[in-house]
Amino acid sequence: MSAGPDSLAGLELGYDIPAHPGMALHEVVTPCLVVDLDALESNLRRMKAATAAAGVRLRPHGKMHKSVDIARLQHEIGGAQGICAQKVSEAEAFVRGGVSDVLITNEVRQPVLLARLARLARDARITVCVDAYEAVDALARAAQAEGTEIAVLVELEAGGGRCGVTKSETAVALARRIVGSEGLSFAGLQAYRGNAQHIASRADRAAAIAETVAQARIAAEQLAVAGLAPATITGGGTGSWQEEAASGVFTEVQCGSYAFMDADYGRIEGADAPRLDAEWHNALCLLTSVMSHNGAGRAVVDAGLKVQSVDSGLPQVFGRTDVTYAAASDEHGIVHDPANALDVGEKLLLVPGHCDPTCNLHDWYVGLRGDRVECLWPVSARGKAY
Ligand SMILES: *Cc1c(COP(=O)(O)O)cnc(C)c1O
């Protein structure tokens, strides 16, 4: 649901929310996430055009932004046909916000969550992954209890060392079991290689994904021989989608970070340009203020570990080369400012090292059109980790 002016009524600046629509950027209360709406829209349109040209369906991963408003924009202007979620509660947040087709790109095994998943299938088309016979049976019981139908993908362990089956024969056997289960329909295969997304060299990344493509192709062929040709083969992320899209095997890509980008994706090698950030705009920044300066090269800003994830490295200061974000503690960031160029109160835009786990730490996105706040969007599925 969009947080228009009505839904912001009664919310207090600096306590509940970091900004009001209409404010200038320099008035926004920090630390908070800001989204350059022109950059976001450009990224969404670009991916729409690229996936349409490649002839694959685009189902963006909503775990990255966790925002109903952005999911809606991805449908309206970005060519999205459904979205991905990682958790049942996250999928619920999207369905409550009006998204009608959600793929949970993950295994679900807890009884409470299976029941919620089955209930959610009353209101939307719901697809989920399995990698075990017991998972198929539990899912079928949940669907039968609710009287709903759940679409099911068999997940291949595509080299990322996480969930999924490794053998095609197992994938075929699981597909048979799904087909034979009341309340379930067999939707196809998921083969997502998360650990390949951030490989810096394009050639090395392509080589890793080629293995995943080969694996998916063999499984699909064996399914076809069994009379169970998969309608959907889904996978791919921001680092690799060009490979999956061009494979002739994958029918759908699940890119998430492309909408915002981040410092780590900005470092890896792109297709036609030396860096991904030359092709894609940084649409997300963490806005921070200088709160103290020692006059000897060190500024202290109000964005530390509680408002960003540094698992993929420290943030980059957007649009400046004279200052560097050098260290983070709980509530402070240390910025090297050798020329003592910064003043207390001055604001900096930080490009987060890793967008997904940074977004999850915030309640709001402040949408900017140029230097002016246009909208506030809640991080709708914040905390929805179940
Ligand atoms: C996170 C994730 C994606 C999207 O990855 P990005 O790198 O953000 O594009 C796609 N598929 C699955 C299964 C994921 O977990």
The ligand as a Gaussian input file, in Angstrom:
#p B3LYP/6-31G(d) Opt

LIG

0 1
 C       18.435000     -13.038000      -3.616000
 C       17.955000     -13.952000      -4.666000
 C       17.818000     -13.500000      -5.975000
 C       18.176000     -12.098000      -6.428000
 O       19.522000     -11.849000      -6.279000
 P       20.139000     -10.408000      -6.630000
 O       21.561000     -10.648000      -6.517000
 O       19.631000      -9.482000      -5.577000
 O       19.666000     -10.031000      -7.964000
 C       17.295000     -14.366000      -6.917000
 N       16.930000     -15.623000      -6.580000
 C       17.044000     -16.094000      -5.330000
 C       16.610000     -17.486000      -5.031000
 C       17.572000     -15.278000      -4.330000
 O       17.695000     -15.742000      -3.089000

